[in-house]
């Protein structure tokens, strides 16, 4: 976005208010109020998908912000953590599409770098699109997709989003941190040393029988420990348990030394 953009006095005021209002945002509810207030004044849109990635580009957090009731199917297509449209857009942009990026999904956009998504956007009824995201950072990257802008996006809109990106990035990180702490505090008890041993070997790709051989217990006992750990973490399978353990930094705790010594 090299086109020179000169902000009007009113736009400067809106921008300053948006930045000031972003500073105290720590929770999802505060984030919602900010995006539906000051952010909407500069960048009106129907839906904003916010993604946070970990150091290995794994999806750590997805936040969908919208002011109207949306169909569950639409939300799933936008925000699915495995293959949702927002995630695919983020990966596509990381392959060389310059950010911020915008797309007017009307006839004539077939040569745009985001053209592969035109059909899907039109099918969802979210024609206009504005994207931006951080680079890969030690604390993780973020990506923001604004769908359904009421007007055709222009360089001015991309510039607004570029100016607000640091505040979106920090707000999303704070929300993710607050939710991790809330989940950790909500656990009825800490994970036991044995449960952490088992979770460590699950992360290493071992089966229940293999873990049992390593720890000198039966595969059925391993399964029972895992079921209790699933309930403790609020998950339903091995992959989710590993992801939740990473989010809660369980693998960094002293109990891990027991697993490594087993």
VENKANOR-V424989 format. One record per run of one state. SS is the DSSP state (H for helix, E for strand, C for the rest). FROM is the first residue (numbers start at 1). TO is the last residue. If there is no record, write none. Layout:
BEGIN
ss:SS from:FROM to:TO
ss:SS from:FROM to:TO
END
This chain:
BEGIN
ss:C from:1 to:8
ss:H from:9 to:22
ss:C from:23 to:27
ss:H from:28 to:36
ss:C from:37 to:37
ss:H from:38 to:42
ss:C from:43 to:46
ss:E from:47 to:53
ss:C from:54 to:58
ss:E from:59 to:66
ss:C from:67 to:71
ss:H from:72 to:79
ss:C from:80 to:84
ss:H from:85 to:94
ss:C from:95 to:100
ss:E from:101 to:104
ss:C from:105 to:114
ss:H from:115 to:124
ss:C from:125 to:127
ss:E from:128 to:133
ss:C from:134 to:141
ss:E from:142 to:147
ss:C from:148 to:154
ss:H from:155 to:186
ss:C from:187 to:192
ss:H from:193 to:203
ss:C from:204 to:207
ss:H from:208 to:215
ss:C from:216 to:218
ss:H from:219 to:233
ss:C from:234 to:237
ss:H from:238 to:247
ss:C from:248 to:249
ss:H from:250 to:252
ss:C from:253 to:255
ss:H from:256 to:261
ss:C from:262 to:262
END
